[in-house]
Amino acid sequence: MIEDINFPSGSIKCLDKGFVRLVDSMGGDNAIVQAARVSYGKGTTKKSQDRGLIRYLMRHRHSTPFEMVEFKFHAKMPIFVARQWVRHRTANINEYSLRYSEARDDFYFPEFENIKFQSSINKQGRGKQVSKKIREKVINYFKEISNRSFEIYDELNNDGVARELARAILPVNLYTEWYWKNDLHNLLHFIGLRSDSHAQYEIQVYSDAMSLSVKNVAPFAWEAYEDYRISGMYFSKLDQDIFKKNLPNRILNDIIEDINYQLIATMNEIKPRKEDDLFNLYVEQGGEDIKEDFIIKWNSGKINKSNIRELKELKQKINKMKK
């Protein structure tokens, strides 16, 4: 957070003169589970169960409950960033108008390390660093065109030329401002695209800043988004066919056994059981180890815990891959 006379209180600075600040939000994790319960029944009441439900919704792409949470941001960004941003047409926007108001002498100048050659493999991205000489030339041109265009704009403005026409002389590195309101589902879609390493650096900065607000307002939803969208992997039918062809059943059975132990460990954490009951529960889940082997593995202390529903779903998927 920054506290400066040039930035609104509570802002996160972005680029050289820009910022993002969360003005208001409606709802959070509680609003997501509340909406889900309307569709799926009374549901749960404990926080741990709320977390599990949110993860289930995210995992199975049930997006409507996430639309119940809203965020309103105040942001200042270069016009060329705003033009990328506005491609996400699900938001409500009110932008600073150069038809009604005079432009301010606020221009974006890139930092040296962000001036690079055009990528040879990505038509819309940057590649390797350029020389110091070229970087200095880029900055000088940025400043030259910005200063000169604003002088011309100011002159036309003082001559009484209509602002809606005079503004056309200004370059797209001029800063603009707006209020931007969107629901959580579409905001996460925005972040998924604009925080990606392939997105333009300048908009990544804003997207990353906005993600901090999501994490604070809806931490369970953000955790699920990180697990299933950022770190998750999706396999096409072609991918699955390759796995089926190359993974023998003995490997898949070993994976299923690991899942069985994780299931028991997770169930036991929720409701502690005696050793005999644990083994019986393990057998009920399809475990194939004899009791002596079960006790050795159980006492090893190396069993991870997870979400019961996720583990069962994973087990079903792996069983489908067996020949």
Secondary structure, 3 states (H helix, E strand, C coil): CEEECCEEEEEEEECCCEEEEEEEEECCHHHHHHHHHHHHCCCCCCHHHHHHHHHHHHHCCCCHHHHHCEEEEEEEEEHHHHHHHCCCCCCEEEECCCCCCCCCCCECCCCHHHCEEECCCCCCCEEEECCHHHHHHHHHHHHHHHHHHHHHHHHHHHCCCCHHHHHHHCCCCEEEEEEEEEEHHHHHHHHHHHCCCCCCHHHHHHHHHHHHHHHHHCHHHHHHHHHHHHCCCCCCHHHHHHHHHHCCHHHHHHHHHHHHHHHHHHHHHHCCCCHHHHHHHHHHCCCCCCHHHHHHHHCCCCCCCCCHHHHHHHHHHHHHHCC
